Each structure stands twice: as structure tokens, then as C-alpha cells.
Amino acid sequence: VALLATLKTGAAYLPVDPDFPADRIAFMLGDAAPVCLVTTEALAQVLPADAPRLLIDGAQTIADLANCDEANFAVAIDPAHPAYVIYTSGSTGRPKGAVVSHRAIVNRLQWMQARYGLAADDRVLQKTPSSFDVSVWEFFWPLLTGARLVMAQPGAHRDPQLLVECINHYGISTLHFVPSMLQAFMTHEAVESCVSLK
């Protein structure tokens, strides 16, 4: 919801994984200088105190929702405008922020739809942390095609058993793996039970 809301305002988002080391988080926030951190009360405790923030589980935010204007403000977004910023791992030096445009995302999603053709009865598993590029198509491709978006529990991307359970419980038809995790998943004893996968 926060990602969609950010994009609808015409702003770009910067995913910050709370599992990152504190110095990496501080570097990213200092380098990107976001105008607002959308976070929770618990996670706000580990963020720089001077950063403006919106606490999605804060009492004031919840109270404000009762009086929220539901109008669609229809902000005009130039396809060349930034949609998100993602930081490199920094394995070859300091992490670098890569700015990705709306056009680039739409181009990728249109290619994926032409190649793989999601339908309204498909169910896509979103399991990749938002700090990785793969998460972008997991979040938005199903929403553009009318398919169902299913959010895996945090950490499930590393646990074949949790993935098997999620796939079978929700009837997942589409998901993505990096090669190392695909190997771990394919050798799991219950993988053959995942008959909904296409």
C-alpha cells in the first residue's frame, strides 16, 4: 500500500530493509535524503531521529485515516520520472543508488505480460525483499493484469518449507527464484505437491 501510495503522489520510493546493518541504512538515508520515511513505531527506533516520518501504525496516523479524503488526485506522472531508487550491494566499494524510471518498470512489465501472460485467475507470490529489483515485478505485475498478489511472510524467501506451504495454501501459479534458492526449493521433499505452479 505504501509503495502504491508513493507512486500515486508522483514521488519515488527507496526500499530500506530493516535487516540491513545500521551503517548501511544510515548511509542510504544520508545519501538519498528522503523527504519522508514510511515506517512502523518499532522500526522507527533504529532510524535517524531527525528524519521526517509517517508511522503507519501510529495512533495519529490511524486517527487521520478516519477523516481521509478518498479523492484520486490524478497526479500527472512523466514516464521518465523516477519511480524508485535501489542501492547496489557495495561489494566493489560504496553502495550506489540507481534511479529507475516509470518507463523502465512499465517496459519490463509489458514484456513479462507478452511473454508469460498472467490472467485474472493467476496468483503471484511476492516473496522477494523490496530492496531487490525482482520485488518490483512481483508487486506490480499482478496488479496491472488483474491477477491476485499474495504476500509471503517475511523470511519465506529463504525457507523452502514455508514456500511449499504458502504455494499450496494459496494456489500460487507464478513465482521467481534466484538460482541458488531454486536449487534448494527443487530438492525439497514436498516440492511435487506444488501442483498449482505454472
Residue, then its C-alpha position, 0 to 999 in steps of 0.5 A: v500500500a505504501l509503495l502504491a501510495t508513493l507512486k500515486t503522489g508522483a514521488a519515488y520510493l527507496p526500499v530500506d530493509p530493516d535487516f540491513p546493518a545500521d551503517r548501511i541504512a544510515f548511509m542510504l538515508g544520508d545519501a538519498a535524503p528522503v523527504c519522508l520515511v514510511t515506517t512502523e513505531a518499532l522500526a522507527q527506533v533504529l532510524p535517524a531521529d531527525a528524519p521526517r516520518l509517517l508511522i503507519d501504525g501510529a495512533q495519529t496516523i490511524a486517527d487521520l485515516a478516519n477523516c481521509d479524503e478518498a479523492n484520486f488526485a490524478v497526479a500527472i506522472d512523466p514516464a521518465h520520472p523516477a519511480y524508485v531508487i535501489y542501492t547496489s550491494g557495495s561489494t566493489g566499494r560504496p553502495k550506489g543508488a540507481v534511479v529507475s524510471h516509470r518507463a523502465i518498470v512499465n517496459r519490463l512489465q509489458w514484456m513479462q505480460a507478452r511473454y508469460g501472460l498472467a490472467a485474472d485467475d493467476r496468483v503471484l507470490q511476492k516473496t522477494p525483499s523490496s530492496f531487490d529489483v525482482s520485488v518490483w515485478e512481483f508487486f506490480w505485475p499482478l496488479l496491472t493484469g488483474a491477477r491476485l498478489v499474495m504476500a509471503q511472510p517475511g523470511a519465506h524467501r529463504d525457507p523452502q518449507l514455508l514456500v511449499e506451504c504458502i504455494n499450496h495454501y494459496g494456489i500460487s501459479t507464478l513465482h521467481f527464484v534466484p538460482s541458488m534458492l531454486q536449487a534448494f526449493m527443487t530438492h525439497e521433499a514436498v516440492e511435487s505437491c506444488v501442483s498449482l505452479k505454472 
